[in-house]
């Protein structure tokens, strides 16, 4: 799925992150627990080096508990990475983050110098709310929509001996894995105006029919499991009155209902990807990227030959 949304402040934020990184002690990346792979910034893998990183799986209250544990086990096995699953209704658990920071960088706890950490995440992942809980006051601007924070700021957690570098929510210019694009759109990381709502609705419906069919049956009082995503969205549309003139079903409205209830957790605790799925998709994406590079190299060679003739 092509996403036509990459605001200029995100590009600026990515450049600033590269500049800040050498001067900080560790990185805190806030992920969406429903999409831990699709919500992590691929740029970080290439620029982090051996810098320690804490992956916060936020919105755990919306995610499948079993899958969240699987993701934590998977990520914790990676070098230099620790995880913490949280949600805003349990602030005491969020405050464990500062202890984890000092556990990873113990030499700064009793030093004259504050422990420096950069905190980053995709739009609408709840990063600003987490910062406000850690600070004990409203510092970072919050909102239930992507791209609320647009500038970098420094936040001193003096009682915890930590200096946070807060960055705006960042996406990346080219999302190679099309399924990740759908998942980011489904969970609200991308503005709805930047995508085809019904396209995302079909993607989500197909996945939920496969992985969480009983939740759909219970929520929408279906007699049987629909045989396809189209059949499901049509039945949802009929039950919720999604009709246009002439009695035609409005699949866009039906898709909006499905996405709204997914994002709010009304359907239940759902995770949209697993470590096994991501390993398979990563291989497929790597093959696609390799083919693109090969085609680009061929075109470049042809242009070079034409210039010589």
VMD Tcl script that draws the C-alpha trace (Angstrom):
set ca {
  {0.00 0.00 0.00}
  {1.37 3.40 -0.97}
  {1.20 5.90 1.91}
  {1.20 9.54 0.86}
  {2.15 11.06 4.20}
  {5.65 12.02 5.23}
  {5.57 15.52 6.81}
  {8.68 17.66 6.63}
  {9.15 17.73 10.41}
  {9.62 13.94 10.36}
  {12.48 14.23 7.89}
  {14.02 16.95 10.04}
  {13.57 14.80 13.17}
  {15.37 11.86 11.57}
  {18.35 14.10 10.78}
  {18.40 15.46 14.34}
  {18.25 11.94 15.76}
  {21.42 11.00 13.89}
  {23.14 14.09 15.32}
  {22.01 13.43 18.92}
  {22.75 9.72 19.04}
  {26.52 9.90 19.69}
  {25.98 12.07 22.79}
  {23.34 9.94 24.56}
  {23.83 6.91 26.79}
  {20.90 4.88 25.58}
  {17.87 4.83 23.29}
  {14.26 4.37 24.34}
  {12.02 3.34 21.46}
  {8.28 3.29 22.11}
  {6.54 0.59 20.08}
  {2.88 -0.28 19.63}
  {2.42 -3.66 21.37}
  {-0.04 -4.67 18.64}
  {2.62 -4.21 15.94}
  {6.07 -4.39 17.60}
  {7.88 -5.01 14.31}
  {6.02 -2.61 12.03}
  {6.23 0.20 14.59}
  {10.02 0.06 15.03}
  {12.08 2.44 12.93}
  {14.31 0.52 10.48}
  {16.76 3.42 10.45}
  {17.58 2.72 14.10}
  {19.01 -0.70 13.23}
  {21.58 0.89 10.94}
  {22.61 3.85 13.14}
  {22.35 2.41 16.69}
  {25.63 0.52 16.61}
  {26.24 -0.98 20.07}
  {24.21 1.70 21.88}
  {21.87 -0.01 24.43}
  {18.18 0.24 23.65}
  {14.98 -0.18 25.67}
  {11.96 -1.21 23.59}
  {8.74 -0.15 25.32}
  {5.71 -2.12 24.14}
  {3.03 0.47 24.82}
  {-0.73 -0.13 24.67}
  {-0.28 -3.64 26.03}
  {-3.89 -3.42 27.24}
  {-5.00 -3.51 23.57}
  {-2.68 -6.35 22.53}
  {-2.94 -10.13 22.82}
  {-1.20 -11.03 26.13}
  {0.32 -14.24 24.78}
  {1.71 -12.50 21.70}
  {3.11 -9.63 23.79}
  {5.08 -12.13 25.85}
  {6.31 -13.82 22.67}
  {7.51 -10.46 21.35}
  {9.30 -9.64 24.61}
  {11.04 -13.02 24.61}
  {12.07 -12.50 20.98}
  {13.36 -8.93 21.43}
  {15.10 -9.59 24.76}
  {17.28 -12.19 23.03}
  {18.75 -9.51 20.78}
  {22.06 -7.94 21.79}
  {21.81 -4.73 23.79}
  {17.99 -4.72 23.94}
  {15.66 -4.85 26.94}
  {11.87 -4.64 26.82}
  {9.10 -3.28 29.02}
  {5.38 -3.74 28.30}
  {3.18 -0.90 29.61}
  {-0.10 0.96 29.26}
  {-1.18 4.39 30.49}
  {-3.70 2.98 32.97}
  {-0.81 1.49 35.00}
  {1.53 4.46 35.66}
  {3.55 2.59 38.31}
  {4.70 0.14 35.66}
  {5.69 3.01 33.35}
  {7.82 4.47 36.14}
  {9.83 1.24 36.17}
  {11.48 2.62 33.03}
  {13.79 4.92 35.00}
  {15.02 2.01 37.14}
  {15.65 0.00 33.98}
  {17.67 2.88 32.51}
  {19.96 2.97 35.55}
  {20.22 -0.80 35.59}
  {21.58 -0.67 32.04}
  {23.81 2.38 32.69}
  {24.62 2.02 36.44}
  {27.62 4.35 36.42}
  {25.42 7.44 35.90}
  {23.10 6.91 38.89}
  {25.45 8.52 41.42}
  {27.40 10.66 38.96}
  {27.29 14.45 38.71}
  {26.27 13.97 35.09}
  {22.67 13.07 34.21}
  {21.98 9.88 32.30}
  {21.09 11.01 28.77}
  {18.44 9.09 26.83}
  {16.72 9.83 23.56}
  {13.08 8.71 23.37}
  {11.53 8.04 19.98}
  {8.54 6.34 18.38}
  {6.07 6.40 15.52}
  {3.20 8.93 15.49}
  {0.28 8.27 17.86}
  {2.14 5.55 19.78}
  {1.61 7.32 23.11}
  {5.15 8.58 23.63}
  {4.14 12.03 24.92}
  {1.70 10.56 27.45}
  {4.46 8.28 28.77}
  {6.79 11.27 29.15}
  {4.15 13.22 31.09}
  {3.66 10.27 33.47}
  {7.43 10.01 34.02}
  {7.73 13.75 34.60}
  {4.67 13.90 36.87}
  {3.29 16.87 34.97}
  {2.10 17.88 31.50}
  {5.25 18.66 29.53}
  {4.79 16.95 26.20}
  {1.76 17.80 24.08}
  {-0.61 14.87 23.66}
  {-3.46 14.01 21.31}
  {-5.27 11.02 19.89}
  {-3.98 11.58 16.39}
  {-0.61 11.26 14.64}
  {1.98 14.05 14.40}
  {1.10 16.08 17.51}
  {4.72 16.62 18.65}
  {6.59 18.50 15.92}
  {9.78 19.70 17.59}
  {12.55 18.24 19.71}
  {12.67 19.09 23.41}
  {14.79 18.25 26.44}
  {13.08 17.06 29.61}
  {15.00 16.79 32.88}
  {13.74 14.11 35.25}
  {15.88 15.50 38.06}
  {14.61 13.21 40.79}
  {15.50 10.25 38.57}
  {18.82 11.75 37.44}
  {17.82 11.41 33.78}
  {17.74 13.86 30.86}
  {15.32 12.86 28.09}
  {15.67 14.07 24.51}
  {12.12 13.91 23.13}
  {11.77 13.64 19.34}
  {8.65 14.05 17.18}
  {6.84 10.92 16.06}
  {8.74 9.58 13.08}
  {7.77 7.44 10.13}
  {10.13 6.69 7.27}
  {9.86 7.81 3.69}
  {9.58 4.39 2.07}
  {7.80 1.49 3.80}
  {9.06 -1.47 1.78}
  {6.94 -4.10 3.54}
  {3.41 -3.39 2.27}
  {1.87 -5.39 5.13}
  {3.63 -3.13 7.65}
  {2.07 -0.18 5.88}
  {-1.39 -1.68 6.35}
  {-0.71 -2.38 10.03}
  {0.54 1.14 10.68}
  {-2.59 2.49 9.02}
  {-4.87 0.10 10.90}
  {-3.56 1.14 14.32}
  {-3.75 4.90 13.63}
  {-0.08 5.76 13.10}
  {-0.96 7.34 9.75}
  {-3.65 9.91 9.11}
  {-6.75 8.38 7.52}
  {-6.62 10.97 4.73}
  {-3.32 9.45 3.53}
  {-4.78 6.06 2.67}
  {-7.77 4.22 1.23}
  {-9.86 3.30 4.27}
  {-11.64 0.41 2.57}
  {-8.30 -1.03 1.43}
  {-7.08 -1.11 5.04}
  {-10.46 -2.43 6.19}
  {-10.19 -5.42 3.84}
  {-6.65 -6.15 5.08}
  {-7.73 -6.09 8.73}
  {-10.88 -8.11 8.09}
  {-8.88 -10.83 6.31}
  {-6.41 -11.08 9.19}
  {-9.05 -11.10 11.93}
  {-11.12 -13.76 10.18}
  {-8.03 -15.95 10.17}
  {-6.62 -15.23 13.64}
  {-9.52 -13.91 15.77}
  {-12.77 -15.11 14.13}
  {-14.67 -15.62 17.39}
  {-14.10 -12.00 18.40}
  {-15.80 -10.85 15.19}
  {-18.65 -13.33 15.63}
  {-19.24 -12.18 19.21}
  {-18.88 -8.46 18.58}
  {-21.10 -8.27 15.49}
  {-23.47 -11.09 16.48}
  {-22.77 -13.17 13.39}
  {-24.49 -16.53 12.99}
  {-21.48 -18.09 11.28}
  {-17.93 -17.20 10.36}
  {-18.01 -15.28 7.02}
  {-16.20 -17.03 4.17}
  {-14.36 -13.86 3.05}
  {-13.48 -10.35 4.15}
  {-16.00 -8.96 1.62}
  {-18.80 -11.07 3.07}
  {-17.86 -9.95 6.57}
  {-17.73 -6.22 5.73}
  {-21.03 -6.46 3.88}
  {-22.68 -8.11 6.89}
  {-21.14 -5.54 9.24}
  {-22.43 -2.80 6.93}
  {-25.96 -4.18 6.92}
  {-26.03 -4.51 10.72}
  {-24.71 -0.97 11.27}
  {-26.78 0.74 8.56}
  {-23.88 1.60 6.24}
  {-26.07 2.32 3.23}
  {-25.89 4.82 0.40}
  {-28.80 5.98 -1.73}
  {-30.47 3.09 -3.50}
  {-29.69 0.72 -0.65}
  {-26.06 0.19 -1.80}
  {-23.71 -0.94 0.96}
  {-21.01 1.61 1.85}
  {-17.86 -0.45 2.43}
  {-15.88 2.65 3.37}
  {-18.22 3.34 6.29}
  {-18.12 -0.33 7.30}
  {-14.31 -0.25 7.21}
  {-14.26 2.90 9.36}
  {-16.38 1.15 11.99}
  {-14.06 -1.87 12.01}
  {-10.90 0.26 12.30}
  {-12.39 2.52 14.99}
  {-13.34 -0.49 17.12}
  {-9.97 -2.17 16.54}
  {-8.11 0.96 17.65}
  {-10.30 1.42 20.73}
  {-9.94 -2.21 21.81}
  {-13.69 -2.76 21.51}
  {-13.12 -5.97 19.55}
  {-10.82 -7.40 22.22}
  {-7.08 -7.73 22.77}
  {-5.57 -8.18 19.32}
  {-2.01 -8.36 17.96}
  {-1.59 -7.95 14.21}
  {1.80 -9.64 13.75}
  {4.01 -12.32 15.29}
  {7.80 -12.84 15.32}
  {7.45 -15.80 12.93}
  {5.37 -13.73 10.50}
  {7.91 -10.93 10.56}
  {10.86 -13.20 9.90}
  {9.08 -14.53 6.83}
  {8.01 -11.09 5.63}
  {11.51 -9.68 6.21}
  {12.93 -12.30 3.85}
  {10.30 -11.48 1.24}
  {10.94 -7.75 1.60}
  {14.72 -8.24 1.31}
  {14.17 -10.13 -1.96}
  {11.98 -7.31 -3.30}
  {14.59 -4.68 -2.35}
  {17.35 -6.74 -4.00}
  {15.35 -6.95 -7.24}
  {14.74 -3.19 -7.18}
  {18.47 -2.56 -6.75}
  {19.23 -4.96 -9.59}
  {16.77 -3.22 -11.93}
  {18.17 0.17 -10.91}
  {21.73 -1.01 -11.65}
  {20.65 -2.30 -15.08}
  {18.97 1.03 -15.93}
  {22.06 2.93 -14.78}
  {24.33 0.74 -16.93}
  {22.08 1.28 -19.96}
  {22.16 5.05 -19.51}
  {25.92 4.93 -19.21}
  {26.22 2.96 -22.45}
  {23.90 5.38 -24.27}
  {26.01 8.35 -23.20}
  {29.11 6.69 -24.64}
  {27.52 6.11 -28.06}
}
mol new
graphics top color blue
foreach p $ca { graphics top sphere $p radius 0.5 }
foreach p [lrange $ca 0 end-1] q [lrange $ca 1 end] { graphics top cylinder $p $q radius 0.2 }
display resetview
